[in-house]
Amino acid sequence: MGGPVAVALSTFSNLGGRASYLGGLGKDDNGRIIKKTLMMFKVDICSIIEKDTYQTPFSIVLVQKKS
């Protein structure tokens, strides 16, 4: 869904806080997913700057259940 900032903002908002995202996203699939997820968690996205030339970074976290 995004990096540590997006996750922290979504969590904070989900717990009842007011959160806003100020930053840039690319107009790519990753940017759209992050923007949609922030909106879903009611994070204010009015200050997002979207650019055609910017590639939105992302990371994948894998968790393995201990046997």
C-alpha positions, 0 to 999 in steps of 0.5 A: 500500500505504500511506504512507512509514512503512508502506513503510519498515516493510515493507521493513525487515521484508522485509530481516529486521528486526523492525518494528511499526506503531503508528497508526490506520487507518480501517475502510475499503478502504484501511485493510484493504489496508494492514493486509493488506499489513503482515501479508504482510510480517510487520510486527507490527500489534498496536498498530493502532487502527481507527476507523469514523469515520477515513478512511485516507489513501492516495497513488498514485505513477506511474513512467514509464520514460524513453524 
